[in-house]
Amino acid sequence: MSKVVRVAVVGYGGMGGWHTKRLQEIPGVVELAGVYDIKPERNKIAEENGIHAYSSFEELLADKTVDVVTVAIPNDQHKKVCIQVMEAGKVAISEKPVTLCTADLEEMIAASKRTGSVFTVHQNRRWDEDFRVAEKIAKSGQLGRVFAIQSRVHGSRGIPGDWRNTKAQGGGMVLDWGVHLLDQMNMMMGKMPVSVYATLSNVTNEEVDDGFTATFKFDNDLVFTVEVGTSNFINLPRWYVEGLNGTAVIDDFQVNGKIVIATADEEHDAVPIVTAAGLTKTMAPRTPETISELPLPRIDCDIHDYYRNIAAVVNGEAEQIVTHDQQRQLMKLMEAIFESAEEESGRLLLIRIKVN
């Protein structure tokens, strides 16, 4: 019988608190051992919530009953703390983004190989239903050959007023939200793009990007747009998937939207649209008898599957589902976005992405 895996969490802020809740929701699989936060007031809050708080990070590492440590602290601290966790013989889970550059990531992977400790990353938005539905539609064939996918998240509150708006601690939307959308793109496509053209925005913050748009091209000519905005008071759809035979739109995280599919060819010329500047047949809508509107499918997703996988890894029953190579690819994509967005001689760069 598989043993219950004990997990401690470093950092009891927003995501640290999120982890503690999830860990307490799958008894018999994992068990929350406790938390440690560098801020004493956060440890006090944990204890008030009935959670054991370690007196120090060293005490947490010395606890031989702890199998796994989840690191939920500012991005620039992930490397140092995760390596210490691995050197203590425990599984290290880093919050995303795993770190700030490829060189740091390689140090973390080297530490995993040197110590024999498992090292992985919490790519939790692989379990978002909107992503799973968009992926299912794109791969189903019902839209015909898919030639364009747009993935967006929009908000209107700017960057949160904490470490996320400082460059030294790894702030900015490419690292904060981009890492999620890029991971979803990689899961959906199953391969790396060949090029990217990207722009960053600095509407409310000059130190780090508060938004970006990146257009990726794949070797089958599919164009995949990834966009994050934090000054959008009217949101564009979360997903927009275009195929030769239809289009799907997913408006939001709640999976509102629809699919429109062509069911027959037009039997006569389109009725022109009358505009102030003249007529247009090109943009005339299809007649109702030639299209079919369908509801979006629904998919049951369970975020607890992430920690179920971690428990299975500890018990020698499975391989980790968030791999080192996947993180290498993500880091390469984020670095390509930053490189493309840098101006040289007054122009933006189209970056060719090397797969290997």
C-alpha positions as semicolon CSV with decimal commas, in nm:
position;residue;x (nm);y (nm);z (nm)
1;M;0,000;0,000;0,000
2;S;0,135;0,346;-0,098
3;K;0,244;0,565;0,189
4;V;0,090;0,904;0,254
5;V;0,339;1,165;0,137
6;R;0,415;1,453;0,374
7;V;0,457;1,797;0,218
8;A;0,587;2,118;0,375
9;V;0,541;2,460;0,216
10;V;0,799;2,739;0,218
11;G;0,620;3,073;0,194
12;Y;0,276;3,134;0,338
13;G;0,157;3,413;0,113
14;G;-0,104;3,393;-0,161
15;M;0,020;3,083;-0,342
16;G;0,160;2,925;-0,025
17;G;-0,182;2,951;0,133
18;W;-0,336;2,807;-0,184
19;H;-0,105;2,505;-0,164
20;T;-0,191;2,438;0,201
21;K;-0,562;2,427;0,116
22;R;-0,513;2,187;-0,175
23;L;-0,288;1,960;0,031
24;Q;-0,558;1,924;0,296
25;E;-0,819;1,824;0,038
26;I;-0,675;1,484;-0,062
27;P;-0,632;1,286;0,260
28;G;-0,482;0,943;0,221
29;V;-0,262;1,073;-0,062
30;V;-0,070;1,367;0,083
31;E;-0,049;1,529;0,423
32;L;0,042;1,888;0,508
33;A;0,342;1,875;0,742
34;G;0,358;2,250;0,801
35;V;0,482;2,580;0,664
36;Y;0,767;2,823;0,708
37;D;0,765;3,190;0,611
38;I;1,045;3,440;0,657
39;K;0,789;3,681;0,802
40;P;0,694;3,589;1,162
41;E;0,345;3,734;1,121
42;R;0,274;3,487;0,840
43;N;0,380;3,194;1,058
44;K;0,149;3,323;1,330
45;I;-0,142;3,335;1,085
46;A;-0,065;2,978;0,979
47;E;-0,081;2,859;1,339
48;E;-0,407;3,047;1,391
49;N;-0,537;2,851;1,092
50;G;-0,439;2,525;1,260
51;I;-0,124;2,469;1,053
52;H;0,210;2,383;1,210
53;A;0,469;2,657;1,153
54;Y;0,837;2,567;1,166
55;S;1,058;2,802;1,368
56;S;1,315;2,814;1,088
57;F;1,387;2,688;0,738
58;E;1,661;2,473;0,887
59;E;1,411;2,306;1,120
60;L;1,188;2,227;0,824
61;L;1,478;2,071;0,630
62;A;1,578;1,867;0,934
63;D;1,231;1,714;0,968
64;K;1,290;1,358;0,845
65;T;0,914;1,297;0,811
66;V;0,891;1,554;0,530
67;D;0,913;1,400;0,182
68;V;0,837;1,703;-0,035
69;V;0,888;2,078;-0,003
70;T;0,686;2,321;-0,213
71;V;0,865;2,654;-0,262
72;A;0,619;2,944;-0,297
73;I;0,833;3,255;-0,257
74;P;0,951;3,538;-0,490
75;N;1,092;3,412;-0,819
76;D;1,452;3,522;-0,760
77;Q;1,473;3,300;-0,450
78;H;1,357;2,975;-0,611
79;K;1,700;2,851;-0,718
80;K;1,875;2,888;-0,383
81;V;1,594;2,740;-0,174
82;C;1,516;2,452;-0,411
83;I;1,882;2,348;-0,419
84;Q;1,889;2,347;-0,039
85;V;1,576;2,131;-0,037
86;M;1,733;1,882;-0,278
87;E;2,056;1,872;-0,078
88;A;1,843;1,780;0,225
89;G;1,723;1,474;0,032
90;K;1,370;1,595;-0,030
91;V;1,162;1,644;-0,345
92;A;1,167;2,012;-0,448
93;I;0,862;2,171;-0,611
94;S;0,922;2,524;-0,737
95;E;0,641;2,766;-0,804
96;K;0,645;2,910;-1,153
97;P;0,837;3,055;-1,318
98;V;1,101;2,811;-1,204
99;T;1,369;3,083;-1,207
100;L;1,482;3,389;-1,403
101;C;1,712;3,249;-1,673
102;T;1,830;2,932;-1,843
103;A;2,164;2,932;-1,659
104;D;1,988;2,925;-1,320
105;L;1,757;2,649;-1,437
106;E;2,052;2,436;-1,544
107;E;2,204;2,478;-1,197
108;M;1,881;2,349;-1,045
109;I;1,868;2,052;-1,280
110;A;2,235;1,976;-1,206
111;A;2,156;1,979;-0,834
112;S;1,877;1,728;-0,894
113;K;2,116;1,495;-1,077
114;R;2,390;1,542;-0,819
115;T;2,170;1,476;-0,516
116;G;1,932;1,224;-0,671
117;S;1,639;1,431;-0,546
118;V;1,337;1,492;-0,767
119;F;1,298;1,852;-0,885
120;T;0,986;1,977;-1,060
121;V;0,764;2,283;-1,107
122;H;0,404;2,365;-1,023
123;Q;0,255;2,425;-1,370
124;N;-0,098;2,424;-1,228
125;R;-0,283;2,579;-1,520
126;R;-0,256;2,261;-1,720
127;W;-0,574;2,173;-1,530
128;D;-0,772;2,486;-1,628
129;E;-1,091;2,376;-1,801
130;D;-1,079;2,657;-2,060
131;F;-0,738;2,531;-2,175
132;R;-0,847;2,168;-2,182
133;V;-1,155;2,258;-2,389
134;A;-0,954;2,469;-2,635
135;E;-0,704;2,185;-2,670
136;K;-0,979;1,931;-2,733
137;I;-1,142;2,148;-2,999
138;A;-0,813;2,223;-3,176
139;K;-0,723;1,854;-3,192
140;S;-1,071;1,720;-3,272
141;G;-1,070;1,796;-3,643
142;Q;-1,420;1,946;-3,635
143;L;-1,284;2,288;-3,737
144;G;-1,083;2,140;-4,023
145;R;-0,717;2,230;-4,042
146;V;-0,647;2,474;-3,759
147;F;-0,433;2,762;-3,882
148;A;-0,452;3,016;-3,597
149;I;-0,497;3,006;-3,220
150;Q;-0,519;3,308;-2,991
151;S;-0,472;3,273;-2,614
152;R;-0,528;3,583;-2,398
153;V;-0,575;3,691;-2,040
154;H;-0,681;4,048;-1,972
155;G;-0,723;4,247;-1,653
156;S;-0,756;4,613;-1,560
157;R;-0,573;4,648;-1,225
158;G;-0,212;4,668;-1,343
159;I;0,056;4,460;-1,171
160;P;-0,006;4,367;-0,805
161;G;0,173;4,606;-0,570
162;D;0,419;4,355;-0,429
163;W;0,744;4,198;-0,550
164;R;0,578;4,118;-0,885
165;N;0,643;4,472;-1,005
166;T;1,019;4,465;-0,942
167;K;1,272;4,338;-1,195
168;A;1,523;4,206;-0,941
169;Q;1,269;3,966;-0,794
170;G;1,149;3,839;-1,130
171;G;0,838;4,049;-1,178
172;G;0,650;4,130;-1,496
173;M;0,379;3,958;-1,694
174;V;0,600;3,743;-1,918
175;L;0,727;3,560;-1,611
176;D;0,404;3,581;-1,413
177;W;0,127;3,491;-1,657
178;G;0,322;3,427;-1,974
179;V;0,478;3,113;-1,828
180;H;0,128;2,966;-1,787
181;L;0,008;3,047;-2,137
182;L;0,332;2,931;-2,296
183;D;0,315;2,602;-2,105
184;Q;-0,041;2,554;-2,231
185;M;0,074;2,630;-2,586
186;N;0,349;2,368;-2,557
187;M;0,105;2,110;-2,419
188;M;-0,140;2,183;-2,700
189;M;0,112;2,186;-2,985
190;G;0,348;1,913;-2,865
191;K;0,646;2,089;-3,020
192;M;0,838;2,415;-3,016
193;P;0,761;2,702;-3,255
194;V;1,020;2,810;-3,510
195;S;0,996;3,187;-3,458
196;V;0,845;3,459;-3,242
197;Y;0,771;3,829;-3,285
198;A;0,695;4,002;-2,956
199;T;0,621;4,341;-2,802
200;L;0,610;4,438;-2,435
201;S;0,396;4,709;-2,274
202;N;0,484;4,942;-1,988
203;V;0,160;5,129;-1,936
204;T;0,162;5,136;-1,556
205;N;0,515;5,021;-1,474
206;E;0,847;5,121;-1,628
207;E;1,063;4,865;-1,447
208;V;0,897;4,547;-1,575
209;D;0,651;4,460;-1,848
210;D;0,285;4,495;-1,749
211;G;0,173;4,315;-2,063
212;F;0,296;4,159;-2,385
213;T;0,191;4,016;-2,720
214;A;0,390;3,732;-2,875
215;T;0,316;3,580;-3,214
216;F;0,465;3,234;-3,262
217;K;0,489;3,050;-3,592
218;F;0,513;2,672;-3,612
219;D;0,661;2,454;-3,886
220;N;0,311;2,370;-4,015
221;D;0,244;2,746;-4,064
222;L;0,005;2,759;-3,768
223;V;0,024;3,100;-3,597
224;F;-0,023;3,100;-3,220
225;T;-0,075;3,435;-3,045
226;V;-0,013;3,466;-2,671
227;E;-0,117;3,791;-2,505
228;V;-0,137;3,928;-2,151
229;G;-0,277;4,270;-2,066
230;T;-0,329;4,442;-1,732
231;S;-0,489;4,767;-1,852
232;N;-0,786;4,621;-2,041
233;F;-1,129;4,739;-1,925
234;I;-1,303;4,532;-2,193
235;N;-1,156;4,185;-2,229
236;L;-1,103;4,006;-2,557
237;P;-1,191;3,632;-2,560
238;R;-0,978;3,395;-2,355
239;W;-0,940;3,165;-2,659
240;Y;-1,008;3,206;-3,032
241;V;-0,942;2,902;-3,250
242;E;-0,966;2,927;-3,630
243;G;-0,991;2,638;-3,873
244;L;-1,069;2,606;-4,244
245;N;-1,417;2,477;-4,161
246;G;-1,510;2,669;-3,849
247;T;-1,422;2,888;-3,554
248;A;-1,443;2,839;-3,177
249;V;-1,449;3,113;-2,916
250;I;-1,406;3,065;-2,540
251;D;-1,488;3,392;-2,372
252;D;-1,357;3,338;-2,019
253;F;-1,228;3,101;-1,752
254;Q;-1,589;2,984;-1,697
255;V;-1,590;2,838;-2,052
256;N;-1,867;3,051;-2,199
257;G;-1,861;3,063;-2,577
258;K;-1,954;2,866;-2,887
259;I;-1,841;2,683;-3,198
260;V;-1,957;2,781;-3,546
261;I;-1,901;2,528;-3,826
262;A;-1,970;2,550;-4,198
263;T;-2,217;2,278;-4,294
264;A;-2,258;2,361;-4,663
265;D;-2,115;2,585;-4,934
266;E;-2,295;2,902;-5,027
267;E;-2,522;2,829;-5,326
268;H;-2,531;3,188;-5,445
269;D;-2,340;3,511;-5,412
270;A;-2,336;3,671;-5,071
271;V;-2,572;3,957;-5,007
272;P;-2,345;4,260;-4,974
273;I;-2,318;4,459;-4,652
274;V;-2,390;4,827;-4,700
275;T;-2,138;5,050;-4,522
276;A;-2,094;5,427;-4,526
277;A;-1,799;5,387;-4,760
278;G;-1,961;5,138;-4,996
279;L;-2,056;4,771;-5,034
280;T;-1,864;4,461;-4,929
281;K;-1,927;4,099;-5,022
282;T;-1,605;3,982;-4,862
283;M;-1,726;4,057;-4,509
284;A;-2,089;3,960;-4,564
285;P;-2,210;3,700;-4,312
286;R;-2,289;3,347;-4,419
287;T;-2,653;3,260;-4,464
288;P;-2,802;3,062;-4,171
289;E;-2,857;2,742;-4,368
290;T;-2,482;2,705;-4,434
291;I;-2,357;2,711;-4,077
292;S;-2,422;2,530;-3,752
293;E;-2,373;2,675;-3,403
294;L;-2,267;2,426;-3,135
295;P;-2,210;2,452;-2,761
296;L;-1,863;2,412;-2,622
297;P;-1,777;2,071;-2,475
298;R;-1,711;2,049;-2,102
299;I;-1,425;1,863;-1,939
300;D;-1,393;1,764;-1,575
301;C;-1,055;1,882;-1,447
302;D;-0,911;1,813;-1,104
303;I;-0,619;2,029;-0,990
304;H;-0,547;1,773;-0,716
305;D;-0,405;1,547;-0,989
306;Y;-0,083;1,748;-0,963
307;Y;-0,016;1,638;-0,607
308;R;-0,147;1,290;-0,681
309;N;0,132;1,266;-0,938
310;I;0,389;1,393;-0,689
311;A;0,279;1,129;-0,436
312;A;0,305;0,860;-0,703
313;V;0,656;0,981;-0,791
314;V;0,766;0,963;-0,427
315;N;0,622;0,612;-0,403
316;G;0,801;0,501;-0,721
317;E;0,476;0,451;-0,910
318;A;0,499;0,722;-1,178
319;E;0,725;0,970;-1,356
320;Q;0,692;1,342;-1,289
321;I;0,452;1,506;-1,533
322;V;0,629;1,844;-1,533
323;T;0,971;1,760;-1,672
324;H;1,308;1,933;-1,690
325;D;1,296;1,952;-2,070
326;Q;0,955;2,120;-2,057
327;Q;1,100;2,385;-1,827
328;R;1,398;2,431;-2,057
329;Q;1,158;2,496;-2,344
330;L;0,954;2,745;-2,140
331;M;1,263;2,938;-2,037
332;K;1,381;2,946;-2,397
333;L;1,043;3,085;-2,510
334;M;1,037;3,356;-2,243
335;E;1,393;3,460;-2,324
336;A;1,301;3,474;-2,695
337;I;1,011;3,707;-2,612
338;F;1,241;3,946;-2,426
339;E;1,500;3,929;-2,704
340;S;1,244;3,997;-2,975
341;A;1,102;4,292;-2,784
342;E;1,438;4,467;-2,759
343;E;1,475;4,744;-3,011
344;E;1,776;4,743;-3,236
345;S;1,823;5,014;-3,497
346;G;1,464;5,123;-3,443
347;R;1,306;4,791;-3,532
348;L;1,177;4,489;-3,348
349;L;1,336;4,151;-3,400
350;L;1,184;3,837;-3,541
351;I;1,357;3,569;-3,336
352;R;1,426;3,229;-3,487
353;I;1,391;2,974;-3,210
354;K;1,644;2,692;-3,203
355;V;1,469;2,374;-3,094
356;N;1,783;2,201;-2,967
